Structures are given as structure tokens and as C-alpha cells.
Amino acid sequence: MMKQVEFSLRPRRRGFHLVTGEVAEHLPELPEVGMVHLFLKHCSAGLSINENADPDVRVDMEAIFNRLVKEREPYYEHTLEGADDMPAHMKSTLTGVSLTIPITNGRLNLGTWQGIYLCEFRNYGGSRKVVATVIG
């Protein structure tokens, strides 16, 4: 069995946002055992799995990424779409735009302290489209 759905995540400000529940709401009925593959159809945001309990992790992740990839570097050539655009592309490359999560007993089999993050790297990224493919 294979199912695929495409949906949009609601717009969020720049930062790291837990979207586990929002993603789960859009998924079709899950099989007892299988995999779900999530693909983000954007190159200025990313997907990640990380700590879902302490909100300080999200703040720290934003600070670390902003320190790793700075805005307004003099060597950037792709600057027409704003100071946050080229850094957003690089940050997206660092996080990636897809995840594969096992399904066990009809549920996403994430660890106790794991959640799905939308990593929004633009100041005003808008809604983000995700393709979810369920295999099982």
C-alpha cells in the first residue's frame, strides 16, 4: 500500500517550530507498520527531528544557525530577494528538506523527546508545502 498527500503548513515567522501535530493531522490513515517520507517543496526552509520538550532548544538552534550562516556577507551574489534569502538557502542545505519516519502500530515511531520541526529561515516565508508519502 502506498498513499501520498500534499498539504500546506500554516505560515510561521523565522525560527524553529514544532509541527508534529500539524503534520500528523494531514496524514492519511497509517498502516500498522511502514514508513512515512516527508518532503518540503521549498529551498529556504528545512525539516528536522529534534528535542520536543524544552523550548530553549528552539531558541538555541536559531542562534546557532544565525551564527553559522550570517546575513549580508560581502561575498554573497544572490541578494535580490532580501538579506535573509541567500542565508536561508544555505541553512536549508544544512538541515535538508526531507525526513523518513518509521510507522509502528499505526503511529509515527518517534523517540520520547523527538518532534518534527519546520525550520523557517526566511523572515516572511509564508505557508510551506509538504508532500507526505506513506508506504506500508
N, C-alpha and C positions, 0 to 999 in steps of 0.2 A: 504494500500500500504506500502510495506517495501522494501528498497533498501540498498545495502551495497557495499562499495568500500574500497579498501585498497590502500594506496599511501605512498610515502616517502617524508618527508620534507628534504629540502637541508641541508647539514652539516653546523653546526654553531659552533663557539667557545663557551667556557664555559660562561654562563650568562643567562639572562632572555631576550627572544626575542619575539617580537610581530609577530605572524604568522597568524593573522586573514585572511588577503587577500590570503595567500598561501593555507590555509585550504579551504577557500571558492571556490578557483579555481578548486579544486579536487572534490568537492561535486557534486552529480548528481542533476538534476533539483529538486528543493524543492517544496513540496506541499504548498497550501495556509496556512494550519495550521498543526502543528505536532511537532516533536522533532527530534533533531539530537544528537546522542551519539557518542562521540569521545573516542577512546581507544588507548593509546600509548603502543606499544608492546616492552617496554624496562623497565629495573629496575634501571637505573642510570640516568634517566631524568624524567620530570614530565610535567603535563599540569595544567594551572591555568587561571583564568579570573581575570584581574586586570586593572589598570589605563592605558589608551592607548594614552594619550596626552603628558605628561611630561616625557622625557627620564630619568630624575633624579630618577624616581621611580624604573626603572630597575637597575640602579647603586646601589641604596639603598637596593633593595631586595637582590642583590648579596652579598653585605656587611653584611647584617643581617644573611643570611643563612650561610655564611662562619664563622661568629662569633658563631652562634648556634651549628654548626657541624664542628669541626676543623679537619684538616688532621693530620696524623702522631701521633695520640694518642697512648700511650704505651699499652693500653688495647685492641686495635684492633687486631684480629686474622686473619681476611681476608685481607691480604696485598699483595698477589702475583700479582695482576693486577695493581699495582701502588698506590701511596699515595692518589689519588683522587677517587679511586673506592669505598671503604667502605663508605666514607662520601657521595658519590653520591647515594648509596643505601638508606642511612638514609634520605637524603634530598628528594628522590623520595617518600619515605613513608610519609613524612610530606606534600608534595604537592598532592600526588595521581597521578594516570596515566589516569584518565578518567574525562570527562565533559559531562553534558547533557544541551543542549541549546534549548529553545523553538523556533519554527518557526512560524512567523506571517506574513501574506500577502506575502508568498513565500520568506521570508528573515530571516536570523538569527536575533532573537529579543534580541540583546544585549543592555545594557544601553548606554547612550550617551558617557560616558567616559570609556567604557569597551572594552577590547580586549582579544583575545586568546593568551596566552603565551606558548611557548615551554621553559621550564626551563631546560637548558642543564647543567648538573652537572659534566660532565667529561671534561677534557681539550681538548680531541680529541674524541668526541662521535660519529662522523660520521653521516650519514643520519639516520633519525628516522622514523620508520614505524608507520602509524596510520590506524586504522580501523574506518570508519565512517558508522554508521547505521542510516538511515533516516526512521522515522516512521510517517505516516500521510495519 
